Structures are given as C-alpha cells and as structure tokens.
C-alpha cells in the first residue's frame, strides 16, 4: 500500500537480469535466483538466507553481494550494506560502477562524513557515462554540511507530547488553529481485517490506514485525542491543514470515490453538527497525478501543496493556487496553479509545506537540499522583489539522520510541532513540541478573534472579512465567518497597521484598524464582537479608516481603501441615499470646527462622486463638536470624537 508519505534516500539498485553470471556453480545460481524471487515478494529475510547460501557455495559471487547490499539498504541496515559493498568491490570494483556511488551514500548514512568525498570522487573518476543522473557533488556538499552542523548545533529541547497525543502507532502531520487551541493530526492505525477497501479486496490485519485525530488544548495540556469520525473512512485520509480560524480543513485522501488521481486534496468545513461531507477540490489543484500535503495560508485565499504532476523542477514539488470564488456548497474554486520555483523545489522530493501565519515564511521537508538525513526540515522567506530565497536547513539536532516531516509553528512563532522517528519516541513516529530558536523564527503574528451578530436580533451572521494594509492598501486577509457560529479569526503580521472591513449583503459594513507595529500587541491577541446594522433609514456607522492630514480637510491616501468599500456599498444598493457626517473634538473655536467638519465631510463626498456614484445618492454635513460620542476631557475621548460617519437617509 502506498501511503501519503513515501521517503527514501536515493540509491542505484542492482538488478541482475542477465542469463550469464560471474560464477559457474548451478547450486549457487539457483540460490541466487531464489533470493531474487523472495526479494521481489518482499520476503527480505528469506532473500538474505538464499544469498548467504549462494555466497557459501561461491565466495566470489559478486551479484549476490550487490543484491545483499540492496536489501540491507532497504532495511536501513547501513553498516551491513557497507560490508556487502566492500566484498563486492573487492572482487571487481568496475563490475557495477554505481556500487561505488552507493558506498558513498552508505558512508553518509552511517555518519562517516569524512569518507563520503573519497567514494564520490572515485565514482566520478570511474563513471564514463554522460547520461548518469547521479550527482556525487551533491553528496559531497551534503556530507560537509552534516559535519559543520554537528559542530555548530542549534540548541533545541524537543518535548514528546505524551500519551494523550502519541501512542505505539505512527503519529504525524500536526496542524494547528492560529489560536493554538486545536490540533488535528494523522495516525497510522491498523486496518480492520473484516472491512473491505474501495477495490473490494479484504485487507489483511497487518495492513494500516491513515486516519485523523483531534485534540484540544486546556491551559498547557493537550487533552486525550479523539478520532474525527465524520471524515475517517476505511481508506487513507491524512496530511491535513486547518485554516487560521480552525473552521476549514483541506486534507489528502487516496483511493476515495470521486477522486481524480492516486491521491487528491479534499475540503471540509466545520458545521453546527461537526465536519461537513468532504468534497474533492477538482481541477486545477487535483490532476490524474499525485497531490497531497496541503497548507492553507492565513490570508484565507492561498493553498500550498505537493504534487508529482509534470512541469515541476524535481520528483515531487511544492505548488500553490489562489481562491477565485466559491461553489454553492461553500467550497472554494481555485485559479491557476503555480510552481514555487527552483529556490524551493530541488531535483529531489519536497514535502510537508507549512506557510506560517506571517505569509512570508515557508517551512518544508526536502531530500534534495544538503542536510542531515533522508528528509530534513528547511525554511525560506519571501521577498517582494526577489521572491522565495534559497532555503536554510533548520540544523542539527532538530534534523537527524532519520526523516523529519510535518513542522508547524504557532502564530506567535515561539513554539514548533513536528514528527520524528529519530528521538525518544514511544514507538515509530511521534509528535514533538519545541521552542523555536530565534534565528529560525518567522515574523511575529498576532490574531484578532471574535463573532459577527445582527445588531437587532443578536443572531450570528455569516459575513465577508477583508483586511488591508493601511500603508499601501494591499489585501492581507480575505476570509468568511463560520456560517453556523459567526466566528472569525484572522492573523496580522507585526510591523504594520491594518484596516478591517466586515460586510454582508443587506447590512452596513463595519470597519476598524489595528496597529501591530509594537511587540506588545503580539502578546495580547484581541477579541472583538461585531454587530452589523441592516440597511434602513436612520442606521449609521463610523468610517474608522478615513484619515485626514493634521489640522486639514485633505484626505490621506490611506483612506482610499475604506472609501472604495463605501463606493461598493452604494453601487450594490443604488436606491439608498446617505449622508456623510463630519465631527471634531472641542479643540479650537466653534466656527473653526464647524467649517473643518464640513470640509472633511465634503472631501469624502467628492471622492465618492468621483468614483461614479450619482450626486443625488450622497449628501454631506458638518456637525463640528456638537455631537460627541465620548468626553473631550481625555485624549482617547477626543480621538473618538474626531470621526466621519455614514448615515442612511433613505432606503
């Protein structure tokens, strides 16, 4: 059975198919051919016994030593692989030249990094084929990296998450909601021998399948895991990702009815009754090839995933696609699929992408960049001008000679979770937590969490959320609240100010702004309950992201994003007539503030008219400081009194 994660270090296998062998003994040849048959049937211990019998009959049976080396490699018995290769090379070092390359890989796999360069250079000297895809220089670089990494370790203390998460089975692919309160992960569970799979064949009890489990965090402790019954089937489900708010899940399923390839990416959303019936994302994300390991960005619109489709840089590459719309069932449409390019994707395999909530730092596993083992963890940062940067290995001892996969990091960037089979696991792969060293941390992120309600009835509402950078209007988040609960959660990377817009058809929108330039905001995520008013005469709201030059009525460019949302509202509701009201604090004389408030309201009015809204639909008025909403005795109160309001005059 092929599971969602298939990892192996490159090796050139020896496969003796010639009728003429290097030895004459018929008994030795018969034993060797029995070994070949056992190897093909995955009866590896039997194959070793037959090979030993063949070698006992013919001490110079080079084919037997080469096949024995292959088997030891497949079993990760690298020391025994070296012994077998030494015997084969001693008989004839040119009989199968790739065996020299395999020896270099075996030396790497046993940590004998100083010897790798010798074997790789020897292979290069012996190899005369220009068609060889083997890359000895890569293994020389890989060995040098491993030597340096061990001398310069990155200090971490991985903590096994314990029996509430881990067991004597394989646990991997952790995924977190941005608030860190929900974890969903994959568990390799025994297959029920009496349940038939999608092909109709009864599975053997020794077989396994991948299922989802979920745990909630209570204070500092993860609660006992539970299976996600509504999604798990008798086939494989795994390699999942949660949206920032924990209400969407993209995951991988193999052999599922309705799929397009061997493994596809599916979508489910949280409802009042649990997770919804999964739907296949379809083209262009899914193809007849292998798609898996999705990671959904905190901007609410970009999906990263792994695919073996043609057109990539290597064997399995990381790709991305962006949401362009939604189907009737609430599942998203995706547009053009893009390869992340050669600074991410190598000629080898890339796996387990995780785009951090800062939307700028990508963590992933790869066997194609220099590292410690078969699959190492790396990160790359995105630069607006340069794109993705060449990846950086996360270092030793986080990376070991074994496979490290599925790293996810909290929104705050201080804690990481990953799976490994090379630490103090209970058995096989376990999930670990560790403090992220400063040098490999992503950009700090805070989150805003809350609910949207109807102002009159207090019923929860499904609404659209947009967050733009105030500096340039760039869209940072595009999300929707959960239909059954009205809940939302979105992330804001540190170092900028943001404008929030929450809107729903038939309602006035809500606006707010957040300054997360200071680290103090990062440590104090905000909770926000939003009440939307239906569009009707007398309803009003404050345009919190309309700004003017100091002591002036001139609009700042940062106001344009908010005013464009006003224009959209009026275009969607052409029968509605509104008034733009200007208000000031009490600094200065009454006449001065009256004139200033009126000119500011007119500036907003003029901007809206210039965008194509009929003059008859928009009026404006200045109120000076006659209608304060707070006391003018404090600076905070004065700031709230300096405002621009939109009021419905006529429906």
Secondary structure, DSSP 4 states (H G I P E B T S, - for coil): ---S--------------S--S---HHHHHHHHHHHHHHHTT-HHHHHHHHHHHHHH-TT-HHHHHHHHHHHHHTT-HHHHHHHHHHHHHH-TTTTTHHHHHHHHHHHHTT-HHHHHHHHHHHHHH---SS----HHHHHHHHHHHHHHHHTPPP---EE--TTT--SSEEEEEEE-TTS-EEEEEEEEEPPTTSB-TTSPBPPTT-EEEEEEEEEEETTEEPPPEE-TTT--SSEEEEEEE-TTS-EEEEEEES-TT-SSSEEEEEEEEETTEEPPPEE--TTT--SSBEEEEEE-TTSSEEEEEE--TTSSSSBEEEEEEEEEE-TTSPEEE---EE--TTT--SSBEEEEEE-TTSSEEEEEESSSS-SSSSEEEEEEEETTTEEPPPEE--TTTS-SS-EEEEEE-TTSSEEEEEESSSS-SSS-EEEEEEPPGGG----EEEEEEEEEETTT--B---EEEEEETTT--EEEEEE--TTT-EEEEEEESSSEEEEEEE-TTB--EEEEEE--SHHHHTS-EEEEEEEPBS-TT-EEE-TT--B-TTS-PBPGGGHHHHHHHHHHHHH-TT-EEEEEEE--SSS-HHHHHHHHHHHHHHHHHHHHHTT--GGGEEEEE-TTSS-SS-TTSHHHHHHHSEEEEEEEE-
